[in-house]
């Protein structure tokens, strides 16, 4: 392929990334760092766990994500009486055709918001395992393929733990990262109030031009092709080993978690406009990647991640010789 044909593709990719970034920043004001992580998670084909207080914009973020990729949005309010079939779907008997018909559940959306996922029972939580890992569900021994851009945003409230079912490590490992949104700044809240004047409660105030599923899949394929050099790969493996030997970590980083970390580092490099991963990309996504799967207390997570990063020397690349 010639440079003339490659340039328009690069420009189109850049425009698509900026469209997603602008839409998400408009939906979640003043949280550019959070949006960059969300965008990296999407491009790495991961799933996102948000642990924060209610009313901080998690639903708004998920809806904006569905709108900008041109996909279907679905929301599941997790409660103890929620059944697995309420998520995956179930078969019903059609009196007219005298046959069983499959009614798909909300998991067949492109963007699924599982609100307060830790309020669902372990049996219902497990209904998402196959969907998140393989993008398919099996109902009555019949396999049903989900959307190729299937993206889960799950939330849980860190304050209210009464009547909840903590997510097991097997499910936590299905999430690429865990984020906290936090309260917006004063100016951002003022802008939010001004934008809400004269608009209906459910009215979308910002028009969004969808990029389409094809463009998103193309971006994800480009991210998967970002080069990871031997020194960076060794750096990642050494960091994983450091988590397994840390005194406060009971369950070190799994091979699946290591692959997820690499994919997110590739996405970070792609967002920075590079075709190769650097140690800085690995460190940039270290906190949300490790926070979801090391099983340490929230107040100690930041310190543990810092200790893991400090324990492994950063690879130093030799300077190129001048001709």
Secondary structure by P-SEA (a helix, b strand, c coil): ccaaaaaaaaaaaaaaaaaaaaaaaaaccccaaaaaaaaaaaaacbbbbbbccccccaaaaaaaaaaaacbbbbbbbcccccccccccbbbbbcccccbbbbbbccccccbbbbcccccccccccccccccccccccccccbbbbccccbbbbbbbbcccccccccccaaaaaacccccccccccaaaaaaaaaaacccccccccbbbbbccaaaaaaaaaaaaaccccaaaaaaaaaaaaaaaacccccccccaaaaaaaaaaaaaaaaaaccccccaaaaaaaaaaaaaacccccccaaaaaaaaaaaacccccccccccc
